[in-house]
């Protein structure tokens, strides 16, 4: 049985995924692997190296393991003016 989390998508990732959030069950060993899974599922446009990742509202490292019941947010680069 995998780890159950909620994935949150922001900005252009939300547009590409067609949703702001979704429940995911994953066997990924780390957050990079989790992103690879959802990137493939939704054809997300950014490689992980261009994103920030947060778990339960705190910025995290890509090599951290997903924790059951957590919210994982993938945050794309933003530009402003």
Backbone as XML, in Angstrom:
<?xml version="1.0"?>
<chain id="A" units="angstrom">
  <residue number="1" name="UNK">
    <atom name="N" x="0.845" y="-1.181" z="0.000"/>
    <atom name="CA" x="0.000" y="0.000" z="0.000"/>
    <atom name="C" x="0.885" y="1.237" z="0.000"/>
  </residue>
  <residue number="2" name="UNK">
    <atom name="N" x="0.520" y="2.223" z="-0.800"/>
    <atom name="CA" x="1.322" y="3.425" z="-0.954"/>
    <atom name="C" x="1.010" y="4.483" z="0.085"/>
  </residue>
  <residue number="3" name="UNK">
    <atom name="N" x="1.709" y="5.575" z="-0.046"/>
    <atom name="CA" x="1.505" y="6.743" z="0.797"/>
    <atom name="C" x="0.398" y="7.585" z="0.194"/>
  </residue>
  <residue number="4" name="UNK">
    <atom name="N" x="-0.570" y="7.978" z="0.995"/>
    <atom name="CA" x="-1.684" y="8.804" z="0.520"/>
    <atom name="C" x="-1.447" y="10.249" z="0.908"/>
  </residue>
  <residue number="5" name="UNK">
    <atom name="N" x="-1.437" y="11.095" z="-0.102"/>
    <atom name="CA" x="-1.207" y="12.519" z="0.109"/>
    <atom name="C" x="-2.185" y="13.313" z="-0.741"/>
  </residue>
  <residue number="6" name="UNK">
    <atom name="N" x="-2.208" y="14.608" z="-0.520"/>
    <atom name="CA" x="-2.934" y="15.523" z="-1.393"/>
    <atom name="C" x="-1.908" y="16.391" z="-2.090"/>
  </residue>
  <residue number="7" name="UNK">
    <atom name="N" x="-1.979" y="16.428" z="-3.420"/>
    <atom name="CA" x="-1.071" y="17.260" z="-4.204"/>
    <atom name="C" x="-1.799" y="18.555" z="-4.551"/>
  </residue>
  <residue number="8" name="UNK">
    <atom name="N" x="-1.133" y="19.680" z="-4.301"/>
    <atom name="CA" x="-1.662" y="20.999" z="-4.632"/>
    <atom name="C" x="-0.875" y="21.555" z="-5.811"/>
  </residue>
  <residue number="9" name="UNK">
    <atom name="N" x="-1.596" y="22.126" z="-6.767"/>
    <atom name="CA" x="-0.967" y="22.725" z="-7.944"/>
    <atom name="C" x="-1.243" y="24.222" z="-7.939"/>
  </residue>
  <residue number="10" name="UNK">
    <atom name="N" x="-0.247" y="25.013" z="-8.286"/>
    <atom name="CA" x="-0.402" y="26.457" z="-8.312"/>
    <atom name="C" x="-0.090" y="27.018" z="-9.695"/>
  </residue>
  <residue number="11" name="UNK">
    <atom name="N" x="-0.722" y="28.134" z="-10.009"/>
    <atom name="CA" x="-0.452" y="28.930" z="-11.225"/>
    <atom name="C" x="-0.510" y="28.065" z="-12.476"/>
  </residue>
  <residue number="12" name="UNK">
    <atom name="N" x="0.549" y="28.099" z="-13.289"/>
    <atom name="CA" x="0.537" y="27.383" z="-14.563"/>
    <atom name="C" x="0.448" y="25.867" z="-14.381"/>
  </residue>
  <residue number="13" name="UNK">
    <atom name="N" x="0.901" y="25.335" z="-13.255"/>
    <atom name="CA" x="0.743" y="23.907" z="-13.004"/>
    <atom name="C" x="-0.726" y="23.558" z="-12.796"/>
  </residue>
  <residue number="14" name="UNK">
    <atom name="N" x="-1.463" y="24.428" z="-12.129"/>
    <atom name="CA" x="-2.904" y="24.229" z="-11.947"/>
    <atom name="C" x="-3.599" y="24.212" z="-13.302"/>
  </residue>
  <residue number="15" name="UNK">
    <atom name="N" x="-3.208" y="25.135" z="-14.172"/>
    <atom name="CA" x="-3.798" y="25.174" z="-15.514"/>
    <atom name="C" x="-3.488" y="23.891" z="-16.287"/>
  </residue>
  <residue number="16" name="UNK">
    <atom name="N" x="-2.248" y="23.430" z="-16.240"/>
    <atom name="CA" x="-1.844" y="22.230" z="-16.978"/>
    <atom name="C" x="-2.523" y="20.980" z="-16.434"/>
  </residue>
  <residue number="17" name="UNK">
    <atom name="N" x="-2.652" y="20.887" z="-15.105"/>
    <atom name="CA" x="-3.272" y="19.709" z="-14.489"/>
    <atom name="C" x="-4.790" y="19.750" z="-14.594"/>
  </residue>
  <residue number="18" name="UNK">
    <atom name="N" x="-5.345" y="20.942" z="-14.813"/>
    <atom name="CA" x="-6.791" y="21.085" z="-14.889"/>
    <atom name="C" x="-7.479" y="20.979" z="-13.543"/>
  </residue>
  <residue number="19" name="UNK">
    <atom name="N" x="-6.726" y="21.214" z="-12.490"/>
    <atom name="CA" x="-7.268" y="21.137" z="-11.125"/>
    <atom name="C" x="-6.311" y="21.815" z="-10.160"/>
  </residue>
  <residue number="20" name="UNK">
    <atom name="N" x="-6.825" y="22.223" z="-9.031"/>
    <atom name="CA" x="-5.994" y="22.866" z="-8.009"/>
    <atom name="C" x="-5.397" y="21.856" z="-7.041"/>
  </residue>
  <residue number="21" name="UNK">
    <atom name="N" x="-6.058" y="20.714" z="-6.901"/>
    <atom name="CA" x="-5.600" y="19.700" z="-5.950"/>
    <atom name="C" x="-6.148" y="18.345" z="-6.365"/>
  </residue>
  <residue number="22" name="UNK">
    <atom name="N" x="-5.479" y="17.293" z="-5.883"/>
    <atom name="CA" x="-5.990" y="15.944" z="-6.106"/>
    <atom name="C" x="-5.378" y="14.996" z="-5.081"/>
  </residue>
  <residue number="23" name="UNK">
    <atom name="N" x="-6.136" y="13.990" z="-4.677"/>
    <atom name="CA" x="-5.557" y="12.951" z="-3.824"/>
    <atom name="C" x="-4.694" y="12.030" z="-4.680"/>
  </residue>
  <residue number="24" name="UNK">
    <atom name="N" x="-3.564" y="11.624" z="-4.133"/>
    <atom name="CA" x="-2.638" y="10.750" z="-4.856"/>
    <atom name="C" x="-2.166" y="9.663" z="-3.903"/>
  </residue>
  <residue number="25" name="UNK">
    <atom name="N" x="-2.105" y="8.439" z="-4.397"/>
    <atom name="CA" x="-1.448" y="7.356" z="-3.669"/>
    <atom name="C" x="-0.164" y="7.051" z="-4.427"/>
  </residue>
  <residue number="26" name="UNK">
    <atom name="N" x="0.949" y="7.089" z="-3.727"/>
    <atom name="CA" x="2.252" y="6.960" z="-4.388"/>
    <atom name="C" x="3.152" y="5.974" z="-3.659"/>
  </residue>
  <residue number="27" name="UNK">
    <atom name="N" x="4.025" y="5.356" z="-4.413"/>
    <atom name="CA" x="5.099" y="4.539" z="-3.861"/>
    <atom name="C" x="6.443" y="5.235" z="-4.040"/>
  </residue>
  <residue number="28" name="UNK">
    <atom name="N" x="6.412" y="6.512" z="-4.468"/>
    <atom name="CA" x="7.650" y="7.265" z="-4.702"/>
    <atom name="C" x="8.471" y="7.346" z="-3.409"/>
  </residue>
  <residue number="29" name="UNK">
    <atom name="N" x="9.774" y="7.198" z="-3.557"/>
    <atom name="CA" x="10.669" y="7.252" z="-2.403"/>
    <atom name="C" x="10.922" y="8.673" z="-1.937"/>
  </residue>
  <residue number="30" name="UNK">
    <atom name="N" x="10.765" y="9.646" z="-2.864"/>
    <atom name="CA" x="11.025" y="11.035" z="-2.502"/>
    <atom name="C" x="10.084" y="11.955" z="-3.283"/>
  </residue>
  <residue number="31" name="UNK">
    <atom name="N" x="10.133" y="13.232" z="-2.948"/>
    <atom name="CA" x="9.230" y="14.198" z="-3.580"/>
    <atom name="C" x="9.538" y="14.379" z="-5.060"/>
  </residue>
  <residue number="32" name="UNK">
    <atom name="N" x="10.776" y="14.196" z="-5.458"/>
    <atom name="CA" x="11.131" y="14.271" z="-6.886"/>
    <atom name="C" x="10.417" y="13.151" z="-7.647"/>
  </residue>
  <residue number="33" name="UNK">
    <atom name="N" x="10.403" y="11.957" z="-7.082"/>
    <atom name="CA" x="9.709" y="10.831" z="-7.711"/>
    <atom name="C" x="8.212" y="11.060" z="-7.774"/>
  </residue>
  <residue number="34" name="UNK">
    <atom name="N" x="7.660" y="11.658" z="-6.730"/>
    <atom name="CA" x="6.240" y="12.001" z="-6.731"/>
    <atom name="C" x="5.940" y="12.996" z="-7.840"/>
  </residue>
  <residue number="35" name="UNK">
    <atom name="N" x="6.776" y="14.016" z="-7.979"/>
    <atom name="CA" x="6.549" y="14.988" z="-9.041"/>
    <atom name="C" x="6.636" y="14.311" z="-10.410"/>
  </residue>
  <residue number="36" name="UNK">
    <atom name="N" x="7.586" y="13.403" z="-10.589"/>
    <atom name="CA" x="7.707" y="12.694" z="-11.867"/>
    <atom name="C" x="6.416" y="11.946" z="-12.192"/>
  </residue>
  <residue number="37" name="UNK">
    <atom name="N" x="5.783" y="11.361" z="-11.184"/>
    <atom name="CA" x="4.518" y="10.648" z="-11.400"/>
    <atom name="C" x="3.419" y="11.600" z="-11.880"/>
  </residue>
  <residue number="38" name="UNK">
    <atom name="N" x="3.234" y="12.709" z="-11.170"/>
    <atom name="CA" x="2.148" y="13.622" z="-11.556"/>
    <atom name="C" x="2.500" y="14.405" z="-12.816"/>
  </residue>
  <residue number="39" name="UNK">
    <atom name="N" x="3.790" y="14.638" z="-13.052"/>
    <atom name="CA" x="4.204" y="15.309" z="-14.287"/>
    <atom name="C" x="3.826" y="14.447" z="-15.490"/>
  </residue>
  <residue number="40" name="UNK">
    <atom name="N" x="4.074" y="13.157" z="-15.405"/>
    <atom name="CA" x="3.725" y="12.250" z="-16.496"/>
    <atom name="C" x="2.205" y="12.156" z="-16.665"/>
  </residue>
  <residue number="41" name="UNK">
    <atom name="N" x="1.472" y="12.113" z="-15.566"/>
    <atom name="CA" x="0.008" y="11.985" z="-15.614"/>
    <atom name="C" x="-0.641" y="13.192" z="-16.276"/>
  </residue>
  <residue number="42" name="UNK">
    <atom name="N" x="-0.134" y="14.388" z="-16.004"/>
    <atom name="CA" x="-0.781" y="15.616" z="-16.468"/>
    <atom name="C" x="0.030" y="16.388" z="-17.517"/>
  </residue>
  <residue number="43" name="UNK">
    <atom name="N" x="1.143" y="15.847" z="-17.974"/>
    <atom name="CA" x="2.017" y="16.546" z="-18.930"/>
    <atom name="C" x="2.391" y="17.937" z="-18.420"/>
  </residue>
  <residue number="44" name="UNK">
    <atom name="N" x="2.838" y="17.991" z="-17.166"/>
    <atom name="CA" x="3.210" y="19.271" z="-16.560"/>
    <atom name="C" x="4.453" y="19.822" z="-17.247"/>
  </residue>
  <residue number="45" name="UNK">
    <atom name="N" x="4.488" y="21.144" z="-17.479"/>
    <atom name="CA" x="5.501" y="21.726" z="-18.363"/>
    <atom name="C" x="6.895" y="21.958" z="-17.770"/>
  </residue>
  <residue number="46" name="UNK">
    <atom name="N" x="7.045" y="21.903" z="-16.461"/>
    <atom name="CA" x="8.335" y="22.270" z="-15.858"/>
    <atom name="C" x="9.076" y="21.056" z="-15.320"/>
  </residue>
  <residue number="47" name="UNK">
    <atom name="N" x="10.405" y="21.022" z="-15.481"/>
    <atom name="CA" x="11.190" y="20.005" z="-14.776"/>
    <atom name="C" x="11.262" y="20.385" z="-13.288"/>
  </residue>
  <residue number="48" name="UNK">
    <atom name="N" x="11.480" y="19.396" z="-12.462"/>
    <atom name="CA" x="11.515" y="19.629" z="-11.014"/>
    <atom name="C" x="12.522" y="20.712" z="-10.624"/>
  </residue>
  <residue number="49" name="UNK">
    <atom name="N" x="13.638" y="20.792" z="-11.339"/>
    <atom name="CA" x="14.680" y="21.765" z="-10.957"/>
    <atom name="C" x="14.198" y="23.215" z="-11.052"/>
  </residue>
  <residue number="50" name="UNK">
    <atom name="N" x="13.111" y="23.460" z="-11.769"/>
    <atom name="CA" x="12.582" y="24.824" z="-11.899"/>
    <atom name="C" x="11.480" y="25.129" z="-10.882"/>
  </residue>
  <residue number="51" name="UNK">
    <atom name="N" x="11.148" y="24.170" z="-10.036"/>
    <atom name="CA" x="10.044" y="24.334" z="-9.093"/>
    <atom name="C" x="10.541" y="24.391" z="-7.658"/>
  </residue>
  <residue number="52" name="UNK">
    <atom name="N" x="9.649" y="24.858" z="-6.799"/>
    <atom name="CA" x="9.817" y="24.699" z="-5.346"/>
    <atom name="C" x="8.801" y="23.665" z="-4.909"/>
  </residue>
  <residue number="53" name="UNK">
    <atom name="N" x="9.090" y="22.980" z="-3.839"/>
    <atom name="CA" x="8.165" y="22.006" z="-3.287"/>
    <atom name="C" x="7.974" y="22.320" z="-1.807"/>
  </residue>
  <residue number="54" name="UNK">
    <atom name="N" x="6.732" y="22.183" z="-1.357"/>
    <atom name="CA" x="6.419" y="22.423" z="0.052"/>
    <atom name="C" x="5.564" y="21.270" z="0.566"/>
  </residue>
  <residue number="55" name="UNK">
    <atom name="N" x="5.769" y="20.933" z="1.835"/>
    <atom name="CA" x="4.978" y="19.899" z="2.493"/>
    <atom name="C" x="4.333" y="20.521" z="3.716"/>
  </residue>
  <residue number="56" name="UNK">
    <atom name="N" x="3.025" y="20.431" z="3.755"/>
    <atom name="CA" x="2.253" y="20.987" z="4.873"/>
    <atom name="C" x="2.626" y="22.438" z="5.166"/>
  </residue>
  <residue number="57" name="UNK">
    <atom name="N" x="2.785" y="23.217" z="4.090"/>
    <atom name="CA" x="3.021" y="24.650" z="4.218"/>
    <atom name="C" x="4.455" y="25.062" z="4.482"/>
  </residue>
  <residue number="58" name="UNK">
    <atom name="N" x="5.387" y="24.115" z="4.483"/>
    <atom name="CA" x="6.800" y="24.417" z="4.732"/>
    <atom name="C" x="7.618" y="23.999" z="3.512"/>
  </residue>
  <residue number="59" name="UNK">
    <atom name="N" x="8.492" y="24.885" z="3.023"/>
    <atom name="CA" x="9.352" y="24.486" z="1.916"/>
    <atom name="C" x="10.156" y="23.259" z="2.324"/>
  </residue>
  <residue number="60" name="UNK">
    <atom name="N" x="10.321" y="22.342" z="1.373"/>
    <atom name="CA" x="10.984" y="21.063" z="1.632"/>
    <atom name="C" x="12.064" y="20.815" z="0.606"/>
  </residue>
  <residue number="61" name="UNK">
    <atom name="N" x="12.819" y="19.746" z="0.832"/>
    <atom name="CA" x="13.845" y="19.323" z="-0.110"/>
    <atom name="C" x="13.275" y="18.240" z="-1.017"/>
  </residue>
  <residue number="62" name="UNK">
    <atom name="N" x="13.737" y="18.207" z="-2.244"/>
    <atom name="CA" x="13.245" y="17.225" z="-3.207"/>
    <atom name="C" x="13.549" y="15.797" z="-2.780"/>
  </residue>
  <residue number="63" name="UNK">
    <atom name="N" x="14.578" y="15.587" z="-1.964"/>
    <atom name="CA" x="14.906" y="14.224" z="-1.560"/>
    <atom name="C" x="14.190" y="13.788" z="-0.281"/>
  </residue>
  <residue number="64" name="UNK">
    <atom name="N" x="13.298" y="14.642" z="0.267"/>
    <atom name="CA" x="12.472" y="14.237" z="1.403"/>
    <atom name="C" x="11.446" y="13.205" z="0.942"/>
  </residue>
  <residue number="65" name="UNK">
    <atom name="N" x="11.113" y="12.283" z="1.815"/>
    <atom name="CA" x="10.104" y="11.265" z="1.509"/>
    <atom name="C" x="8.698" y="11.836" z="1.712"/>
  </residue>
  <residue number="66" name="UNK">
    <atom name="N" x="7.749" y="11.455" z="0.869"/>
    <atom name="CA" x="6.355" y="11.860" z="1.114"/>
    <atom name="C" x="5.868" y="11.230" z="2.420"/>
  </residue>
  <residue number="67" name="UNK">
    <atom name="N" x="5.078" y="11.982" z="3.178"/>
    <atom name="CA" x="4.533" y="11.487" z="4.444"/>
    <atom name="C" x="3.029" y="11.294" z="4.319"/>
  </residue>
  <residue number="68" name="UNK">
    <atom name="N" x="2.546" y="10.166" z="4.771"/>
    <atom name="CA" x="1.135" y="9.840" z="4.684"/>
    <atom name="C" x="0.282" y="10.953" z="5.293"/>
  </residue>
  <residue number="69" name="UNK">
    <atom name="N" x="-0.744" y="11.368" z="4.558"/>
    <atom name="CA" x="-1.673" y="12.381" z="5.035"/>
    <atom name="C" x="-1.241" y="13.817" z="4.795"/>
  </residue>
  <residue number="70" name="UNK">
    <atom name="N" x="-0.065" y="14.017" z="4.209"/>
    <atom name="CA" x="0.452" y="15.373" z="3.993"/>
    <atom name="C" x="-0.154" y="16.027" z="2.762"/>
  </residue>
  <residue number="71" name="UNK">
    <atom name="N" x="-0.030" y="17.360" z="2.718"/>
    <atom name="CA" x="-0.314" y="18.134" z="1.518"/>
    <atom name="C" x="1.021" y="18.529" z="0.912"/>
  </residue>
  <residue number="72" name="UNK">
    <atom name="N" x="1.211" y="18.181" z="-0.349"/>
    <atom name="CA" x="2.441" y="18.504" z="-1.065"/>
    <atom name="C" x="2.092" y="19.499" z="-2.153"/>
  </residue>
  <residue number="73" name="UNK">
    <atom name="N" x="2.758" y="20.648" z="-2.135"/>
    <atom name="CA" x="2.507" y="21.698" z="-3.123"/>
    <atom name="C" x="3.695" y="21.817" z="-4.054"/>
  </residue>
  <residue number="74" name="UNK">
    <atom name="N" x="3.402" y="21.843" z="-5.348"/>
    <atom name="CA" x="4.410" y="22.122" z="-6.367"/>
    <atom name="C" x="4.203" y="23.546" z="-6.843"/>
  </residue>
  <residue number="75" name="UNK">
    <atom name="N" x="5.259" y="24.351" z="-6.746"/>
    <atom name="CA" x="5.143" y="25.789" z="-6.985"/>
    <atom name="C" x="6.056" y="26.170" z="-8.150"/>
  </residue>
  <residue number="76" name="UNK">
    <atom name="N" x="5.444" y="26.619" z="-9.266"/>
    <atom name="CA" x="6.243" y="26.960" z="-10.445"/>
    <atom name="C" x="6.880" y="28.344" z="-10.286"/>
  </residue>
  <residue number="77" name="UNK">
    <atom name="N" x="7.833" y="28.646" z="-11.162"/>
    <atom name="CA" x="8.401" y="29.997" z="-11.158"/>
    <atom name="C" x="7.310" y="31.006" z="-11.513"/>
  </residue>
  <residue number="78" name="UNK">
    <atom name="N" x="7.394" y="32.161" z="-10.914"/>
    <atom name="CA" x="6.420" y="33.210" z="-11.211"/>
    <atom name="C" x="7.167" y="34.452" z="-11.673"/>
  </residue>
  <residue number="79" name="UNK">
    <atom name="N" x="6.491" y="35.239" z="-12.468"/>
    <atom name="CA" x="7.064" y="36.516" z="-12.880"/>
    <atom name="C" x="6.068" y="37.593" z="-12.526"/>
  </residue>
  <residue number="80" name="UNK">
    <atom name="N" x="6.554" y="38.750" z="-12.310"/>
    <atom name="CA" x="5.676" y="39.846" z="-11.943"/>
    <atom name="C" x="6.187" y="41.123" z="-12.557"/>
  </residue>
  <residue number="81" name="UNK">
    <atom name="N" x="5.382" y="42.130" z="-12.415"/>
    <atom name="CA" x="5.811" y="43.388" z="-12.995"/>
    <atom name="C" x="5.412" y="44.546" z="-12.148"/>
  </residue>
</chain>
